[in-house]
Amino acid sequence: MGSGTKKKKGEIDMGNYTGTIREREAYVWCINHNIYISPKASSTTEWNLSIVINGKQNVSPDTYKKIDIWKQMYKYYLYYYNKYSGIEDATVVETKVKQKVIKEVKKSSNETLF
């Protein structure tokens, strides 16, 4: 008895990729806000991405191979999530905090003690 994951005749292998927590968060947010991104076959080994936003469809001009298609799909989800959600990426927030701290340190070091 097999595991049930054996490739069937004629089945196309798109590879496997599990998104990061941030990527999955972006995916869920986009789906809940009518932004859908999915692979669209251009051949048996390459795919474009179909991007549907509020019913309007666009297709990515680039083609992607297996596994890369999933990574690019999540990149698009992250792009739209960052663009429209108003929620900043943790690395952006961290950079802003560091810049603010550096400014404060410079300001305090420029002030005289007396």
N, C-alpha and C positions, 0 to 999 in steps of 0.2 A: 504494500500500500504506500502511495506517495504522499507528499505533503500538500499536494493540491496547488503548488506554485510552479509546476512544470509548464514551459512554454508550449502552447498548442500550435498546430500547423496553421500558418497564415497569420498568426498573431504578431503584432508589431511591438518591438521592444523599445520603450521610451525611457528605460532606466528608472531608478528609484532615487528620490531625494526627499528628506524630511526637513522642512523649514525650521529655522530657529524660533524661539518663543516670540521674538519681535516680528519676524516674518509672518507667523501664524496670527498674531494680533492684528497686523495690517490686513491680512487676508479676510479675517472675520469682520473687521471694521468696514472694509470696502464692500463686501457682500451685503452688509446691512445698510449700505448707502448707495446701492444700485450701481456698483462698479464691478464688472465681471471680466476676468482675464482667463483665457483658456487656449490650449494648443490647437492649431489648425494645420493639418497635414499639407505639406507641399510636395512630399514624396514619401516613400516608405522609410526613409532614414532622416528626413529633415522636416521641421515644422516652423511655422510662423506663429505669432501670438495674435489672437483675436481679442480686442479690447472694446468692451461695450460699457458706455457710461450713459445712464439714463436713456437707454434704448438706441443710442447712436453708436454704430460699430465702426471701428478702424482696425486695420490689420498691420502689424509691424512689418517694415520693409525687409528686415533681416531674417534669415533662417537660422535655426539652431538644431544641433544634434542631440541625441539622447542625453539625459541628465542636465545638460546645459539649458534645455527648454524649461525645466522646472526652476532652475536657479534664476533665469531671466524673468520668468513669470512672477516670482517673489520679489525681484527687484522692481518690477512695475507696480506690484501691490504696495511696496514700501514707498515708492515715489508718490503715488496718489494719496496714500495715507499721510505722509509728511506734508504734502501740498494742501490737502483739504481738511484734515482733522483738527488742526490747531494744537495738536499735542506735539511737543518738541521731543526730538530724539535725545536720549539720556546723554550721549556724548556731546551734543550741542550744548545742553544745559551745563554739563561739567566744564566745558571750555569757557562758557560765559562766567561761571563762578570763579574759575581760576584767574581769568582776566581781571575781574573785579577785585580779587584779593591782591593781585600784583599791583594794581593801581593804588589800592589802599596802603600797601607796604611802601611803595615809592613816595606817596604823599606824606606818610608819617616820617619817613627817613629824611625828607627834604625840610621838614619843620624843625626849628631850633628848640632845644630843650629849655632855654631861658627866655 
